[in-house]
């Protein structure tokens, strides 16, 4: 009787453990985290500097990106700045591995403020991709380039870097600009029995104010992947098809979209749906300006050395190539 009872308890424990275990990862999307918001009397800038797709970085290898800090000089103050490092293909042989990285700026080591990762959960090529976020507030200086250097400190695993972006805010006494940032790394791909609706990420921006009369609201999205245009961005039910189409570089898409007429006071929902592309969103920056300034919004254009986006100020945007080689 004792043996039978023990066996039954063991079976029950195993069953409960299996039921409590997280479901296997796949290409279904989830929510992208809302992480930051604020108001500055200047603007919000995103720059990708000289980012590029690295190819495989073997143990001991390094990867560097230099960002210009092109903000108005003089009285400008930079209250917040973050570097977003996108990585992929972290593996040892045919097994996925959690990356082991040493990240430095000017010889000073940085620890990620936040980390996101995802993996398919089934062979072949079940290698994770992710996004590391580094707080560099207080390090950035107007007119002084910022260089990020990453070393692969793993002993037996390679990794590749999609690229990196610097997102900063600055103050210079002009009209107020409010911003909201969502960030994550979620593999989405409408394939292998995953529907397009399932292969979607969702961002909820809570408690948004009304867009002022004569104002401008811009959504900037940085999406590793997105090179085929087989995707749809939805803002409160309004659909925009094919925005992410490998521009300015294949496999790393940047898009800036005017969304002011679609926003409502309070909660607003944005989704990005894959329709056979393969993407790993990403960073989403929503900016509301009191006036539209001298330009209706940012533009995107290829630039091999540097690219920037100043939302509301006509500055170019470009990004780096991500080899979509994990599929």
GILIN-V124641 format. One line per field, one symbol per residue. ss: DSSP state (a for helix, b for strand, c for the rest). psi: psi as a letter, one per 30 degrees, with the letter a starting at -180 (. if undefined). burial: b if it has 9 or more other ideal C-beta (glycine too) atoms within 8 Angstrom, else e. Layout:
# GILIN-V124641
ss: ???
psi: ???
burial: ???
This chain:
# GILIN-V124641
ss: caaaaaaaaaaaaaaaaaaaccccccccccbcbbbbbbbbcbbbbbbccccccccbbccccbbbbbbcccccccccbbbbbbbbbbbbbbbbccbbccccbbbbbccbbbcccbbbbbcccccccccbbbbbbbbcccccbccbcbbbbbbbcccccbbbbbbbbbbbbbbcccccbbbbbbbbbbbbcccccccccccbbbbbbbbbcccccccbbbbbbbbbbcccccbbbbbccbbbbccccccbbccbbbbbbbcaaacccbbbbbbbbbccccbbbbbbbbbbbcccccccccbbcccccccbbbccbccbbcccccccccc
psi: eeeeeeeeeeeeeeeeeeefkllklagklakkkkfllaklhclkkkkgbhllkfakjlkfllkkkkkliilkacgkkjekkkkjjkllhjljbgkkkkljkkkljhfkkkkkelkkllleglllhikllakkkkjgkfekkkfjkkkkkkkjglfgklllkealkkklklkggakkkklkkklajjkkjilhgkleeeiklkkjjlhklkklkgakkkkkkjjkbhffgilkkkjhfkkjkgejhgkfkkgjkkkkkkgeffllkbkkkklkkkhgejlikakjjkkkkelgbfkfallkkkjfelklkjkfkiklklalkjjigf.
burial: eeeeeeeeeeeeeeeeeeeeeeeeebbebeebebeeebebbbbbbbbbbebebeeebebeeebebbbbbebbeeebebbbbbbbbbbbbbbeeeeebebebebbbeeeebebeeebbbbbeeeeebbbbbbbbbebbebbebeeebbbbbbbebeebbbbbbbbbbbbbbbbeeeebbbbbbbbbbbbbbbeebebebbbbbbbbeebeebeeebbbbbbbbbbbbbbbbbbbbbbeeebebbbbbebbebbbbbbbbbbeebeeeebbbbbbbbbbbbbbbbbbbbbbebbbebebbebbebeebbbbbbbbebbbbbbbbebeee
